Amino acid sequence: MYRILPLLHHNRASNLYDTNQKYCYITMRRINVIYLTAACLSIILTLSCGNGSTGSQPNQPSSQKGASPLLKEEEKILFDKVMALHDSAMAQMGHLTSMTSAMRKISTNTTLSKDKTDVAKHALESLSLADKHMWDWMYQFKKKDKWKNEKGESYQAYLSEQLKMITKVSNEMNSAIESAKRVAEH
């Protein structure tokens, strides 16, 4: 019996230690969850306050959503024109893609005449070039906060140049799409 008592005593101490360890683990886990929740809430609140760095102001007109608050009035007008042309060109991207697919089918169709497939290949090249030019323009366009004055020009002069470029790209896209539609109809 002498040997059993120390074992019983040892088991009680061990059980008590295990219980305390489990309690500490659960308590620490609850504290971590509370800190994590608080951190997430503070991030969400910070982002939802709208410091102006990640989005447009709620009371800002929809035509100026992409405009930087650093723009002057003349620059805002030019910026809005550039963005309007960009948006209309982007609306044509679906047509451009569907016409590209149609021209690929026509240009690889062996039952059609060589003249028809050649015209389709030419239309396909025009569509691909227009698509490339649109992507190139979007890649190089900079909003005022990202723009660097490397040529010694004002941002307004830069926007005037961008307006000419996006007008050319938009016209090229519309022309390529219309040409492809004519090929598809005949």
Phi, psi and omega per residue, in radians:
M1 nan -0.490 3.123
Y2 -1.064 -0.673 -3.136
R3 -1.304 -0.487 -3.121
I4 -1.271 -0.719 -3.116
L5 -1.026 -0.826 3.102
P6 -1.083 -0.605 3.104
L7 -1.165 -0.722 3.091
L8 -1.112 -0.763 3.130
H9 -1.087 -0.738 3.126
H10 -1.106 -0.734 3.131
N11 -1.110 -0.683 3.117
R12 -1.103 -0.753 -3.134
A13 -1.152 -0.705 3.132
S14 -1.127 -0.764 3.119
N15 -1.102 -0.706 3.124
L16 -1.123 -0.729 3.117
Y17 -1.105 -0.780 3.118
D18 -1.081 -0.714 3.133
T19 -1.122 -0.774 3.112
N20 -1.125 -0.680 3.138
Q21 -1.138 -0.735 3.104
K22 -1.111 -0.733 3.137
Y23 -1.096 -0.758 3.110
C24 -1.117 -0.725 3.138
Y25 -1.093 -0.810 3.137
I26 -1.130 -0.726 3.127
T27 -1.113 -0.797 3.126
M28 -1.108 -0.657 3.127
R29 -1.140 -0.715 3.096
R30 -1.116 -0.706 3.123
I31 -1.112 -0.747 3.110
N32 -1.085 -0.719 3.106
V33 -1.102 -0.721 3.135
I34 -1.116 -0.806 3.117
Y35 -1.101 -0.730 3.131
L36 -1.113 -0.758 3.107
T37 -1.089 -0.763 3.127
A38 -1.101 -0.720 3.132
A39 -1.121 -0.761 3.119
C40 -1.099 -0.772 3.132
L41 -1.097 -0.694 3.137
S42 -1.167 -0.643 3.092
I43 -1.153 -0.783 3.140
I44 -1.086 -0.775 3.132
L45 -1.130 -0.685 3.121
T46 -1.106 -0.775 -3.131
L47 -1.229 -0.578 -3.092
S48 -1.406 -0.202 3.124
C49 -1.224 -0.391 3.081
G50 1.243 1.177 3.103
N51 -1.230 -0.092 -3.121
G52 1.585 -0.092 -3.076
S53 -1.506 -0.400 -3.065
T54 -1.995 -0.168 -3.115
G55 -2.852 -3.018 -3.119
S56 -1.531 2.781 3.101
Q57 -1.270 2.581 -3.081
P58 -1.137 -0.538 -3.110
N59 -1.579 0.084 -3.106
Q60 -1.389 2.400 3.108
P61 -1.058 2.641 -3.064
S62 -1.148 -0.440 -3.130
S63 -1.264 -0.239 -3.098
Q64 -2.012 0.336 -3.077
K65 -1.084 -0.651 -3.109
G66 -1.537 -0.153 -3.072
A67 -1.295 2.460 3.110
S68 -1.366 2.550 3.119
P69 -1.171 -0.167 -3.136
L70 -1.430 -0.139 -3.041
L71 -1.319 2.487 3.009
K72 -1.389 2.964 -3.084
E73 -1.050 -0.792 3.136
E74 -1.118 -0.676 3.119
E75 -1.159 -0.653 3.123
K76 -1.095 -0.720 3.134
I77 -1.096 -0.830 3.109
L78 -1.116 -0.746 3.131
F79 -1.044 -0.763 3.129
D80 -1.105 -0.671 3.098
K81 -1.128 -0.774 3.122
V82 -1.072 -0.790 -3.127
M83 -1.185 -0.594 3.098
A84 -1.131 -0.753 3.084
L85 -1.153 -0.706 3.082
H86 -1.037 -0.810 -3.119
D87 -1.110 -0.704 3.124
S88 -1.198 -0.630 3.081
A89 -1.167 -0.699 3.113
M90 -1.134 -0.567 3.098
A91 -1.133 -0.420 3.131
Q92 -1.482 -0.154 -3.074
M93 -1.077 -0.596 3.093
G94 -1.119 -0.752 3.086
H95 -1.124 -0.715 3.138
L96 -1.057 -0.764 -3.139
T97 -1.144 -0.760 -3.131
S98 -1.194 -0.644 3.094
M99 -1.199 -0.625 3.086
T100 -1.067 -0.763 3.113
S101 -1.109 -0.747 3.140
A102 -1.127 -0.709 -3.140
M103 -1.193 -0.582 3.077
R104 -1.118 -0.743 3.136
K105 -1.120 -0.778 -3.118
I106 -1.163 -0.753 -3.066
S107 -1.203 -0.373 3.122
T108 -1.779 0.026 3.139
N109 -1.337 2.044 -3.078
T110 -1.404 -0.220 -3.131
T111 -1.481 -0.211 3.134
L112 -1.536 2.843 3.133
S113 -1.212 2.788 3.139
K114 -1.115 -0.650 3.126
D115 -1.068 -0.771 -3.127
K116 -1.123 -0.774 -3.139
T117 -1.191 -0.602 3.095
D118 -1.144 -0.731 3.106
V119 -1.111 -0.695 3.114
A120 -1.159 -0.664 3.099
K121 -1.142 -0.697 3.106
H122 -1.129 -0.744 3.100
A123 -1.120 -0.665 3.102
L124 -1.108 -0.727 3.088
E125 -1.095 -0.723 3.123
S126 -1.116 -0.728 3.111
L127 -1.120 -0.772 -3.140
S128 -1.118 -0.702 3.121
L129 -1.161 -0.728 3.103
A130 -1.102 -0.717 3.101
D131 -1.098 -0.778 3.124
K132 -1.080 -0.774 -3.138
H133 -1.114 -0.633 3.108
M134 -1.146 -0.805 3.136
W135 -1.143 -0.681 3.097
D136 -1.086 -0.763 3.135
W137 -1.090 -0.799 -3.118
M138 -1.082 -0.653 -3.117
Y139 -1.163 -0.683 -3.054
Q140 -1.522 -0.286 -3.104
F141 -1.226 2.380 -3.124
K142 -2.199 2.349 2.955
K143 -1.293 2.876 -3.016
K144 -1.022 -0.682 -3.104
D145 -1.206 -0.310 3.112
K146 -1.841 -0.154 -3.046
W147 -1.385 2.410 3.077
K148 -2.043 2.251 -3.120
N149 -1.391 1.527 -3.101
E150 -1.634 -0.392 -3.067
K151 -1.784 0.022 -3.111
G152 1.343 0.365 -3.139
E153 -1.818 2.819 3.100
S154 -1.402 2.847 3.095
Y155 -1.148 -0.559 3.111
Q156 -1.114 -0.734 3.085
A157 -1.129 -0.689 3.085
Y158 -1.048 -0.788 3.135
L159 -1.130 -0.651 3.094
S160 -1.062 -0.744 3.100
E161 -1.154 -0.707 3.120
Q162 -1.145 -0.612 3.100
L163 -1.102 -0.729 3.094
K164 -1.119 -0.745 -3.105
M165 -1.149 -0.802 -3.099
I166 -1.244 -0.500 3.054
T167 -1.122 -0.775 3.113
K168 -1.096 -0.767 3.135
V169 -1.118 -0.760 -3.140
S170 -1.095 -0.773 3.101
N171 -1.097 -0.705 3.115
E172 -1.091 -0.734 3.124
M173 -1.120 -0.825 -3.123
N174 -1.087 -0.719 3.126
S175 -1.121 -0.771 -3.141
A176 -1.124 -0.699 3.133
I177 -1.159 -0.779 3.137
E178 -1.109 -0.734 3.107
S179 -1.071 -0.744 3.129
A180 -1.165 -0.638 3.097
K181 -1.100 -0.719 3.127
R182 -1.114 -0.712 3.120
V183 -1.125 -0.724 -3.101
A184 -1.183 -0.561 -3.113
E185 -1.280 -0.521 -3.062
H186 -1.680 nan nan
